[in-house]
Amino acid sequence: MCKEITKIQRKFLWGWGAEGRKIAWTSWENICKSKKEGGLGIRRIDLFNKALLAKWLWRMETPETGLWREVLESKYGSRRTKKSSRWWRDLIKVRISDQGDNWFNSNLVWKVGDGEKVKF
């Protein structure tokens, strides 16, 4: 889906529906740079999707409760296996970086407070 959205963005920027092939005057990486760095500030959809999934993963891994959690678990279930829903599988995938390491868990930091959440 991310590739399709990026394709639509590129076609829009470089001449959607025009006859013949249009010239891309700069790379897509340059287009996606911030305006301060000389780009147009267009978000990379794949990275933006990973960030949103990581945010949901963070919320699902923390012990807080709420209506949003109940709704998601009732819709998608609470199982986190490969046979789970597409949403859960995407959450599992977001843990692993392109290099194959578990970047999500390696960047978590635990703070021991009053002993309510962490016990020895």
PESUL-V730632 format. One record per residue. N is the residue number from 1. RES is the residue in three letters. SS is DSSP state (2 for helix, 1 for strand, 0 for the rest). PHI is phi in whole degrees, -180 to 180 (* if undefined). Layout:
N_RES_SS_PHI, N_RES_SS_PHI
This chain:
1_MET_0_*, 2_CYS_2_-63, 3_LYS_2_-64, 4_GLU_2_-66, 5_ILE_2_-65, 6_THR_2_-63, 7_LYS_2_-61, 8_ILE_2_-64, 9_GLN_2_-60, 10_ARG_2_-64, 11_LYS_2_-62, 12_PHE_2_-63, 13_LEU_2_-70, 14_TRP_0_-108, 15_GLY_0_101, 16_TRP_0_-64, 17_GLY_0_74, 18_ALA_0_-74, 19_GLU_0_-70, 20_GLY_0_78, 21_ARG_0_-90, 22_LYS_0_-92, 23_ILE_0_-93, 24_ALA_0_-90, 25_TRP_0_-77, 26_THR_0_-150, 27_SER_0_-75, 28_TRP_2_-65, 29_GLU_2_-62, 30_ASN_2_-68, 31_ILE_2_-62, 32_CYS_0_-82, 33_LYS_0_-67, 34_SER_0_-67, 35_LYS_2_-64, 36_LYS_2_-65, 37_GLU_2_-91, 38_GLY_0_97, 39_GLY_0_-98, 40_LEU_0_-98, 41_GLY_0_76, 42_ILE_0_-77, 43_ARG_0_-73, 44_ARG_0_-78, 45_ILE_2_-61, 46_ASP_2_-64, 47_LEU_2_-71, 48_PHE_2_-64, 49_ASN_2_-63, 50_LYS_2_-62, 51_ALA_2_-64, 52_LEU_2_-66, 53_LEU_2_-65, 54_ALA_2_-64, 55_LYS_2_-65, 56_TRP_2_-66, 57_LEU_2_-62, 58_TRP_2_-59, 59_ARG_2_-64, 60_MET_2_-75, 61_GLU_2_-85, 62_THR_0_-82, 63_PRO_0_-77, 64_GLU_0_-65, 65_THR_0_-119, 66_GLY_0_173, 67_LEU_2_-62, 68_TRP_2_-58, 69_ARG_2_-68, 70_GLU_2_-61, 71_VAL_2_-65, 72_LEU_2_-65, 73_GLU_2_-69, 74_SER_2_-73, 75_LYS_2_-79, 76_TYR_2_-103, 77_GLY_0_85, 78_SER_0_-105, 79_ARG_0_-78, 80_ARG_0_-124, 81_THR_0_-118, 82_LYS_0_-68, 83_LYS_0_-90, 84_SER_0_-73, 85_SER_0_-66, 86_ARG_2_-58, 87_TRP_2_-63, 88_TRP_2_-63, 89_ARG_2_-62, 90_ASP_2_-66, 91_LEU_2_-64, 92_ILE_2_-65, 93_LYS_2_-65, 94_VAL_2_-67, 95_ARG_0_-66, 96_ILE_1_-96, 97_SER_0_-82, 98_ASP_0_-64, 99_GLN_0_-86, 100_GLY_0_92, 101_ASP_0_-90, 102_ASN_1_-89, 103_TRP_2_-65, 104_PHE_2_-64, 105_ASN_2_-68, 106_SER_2_-71, 107_ASN_0_-103, 108_LEU_0_-78, 109_VAL_0_-127, 110_TRP_0_-99, 111_LYS_0_-117, 112_VAL_0_-87, 113_GLY_0_-107, 114_ASP_0_-90, 115_GLY_0_89, 116_GLU_0_-72, 117_LYS_0_-99, 118_VAL_0_-116, 119_LYS_0_-124, 120_PHE_0_-104
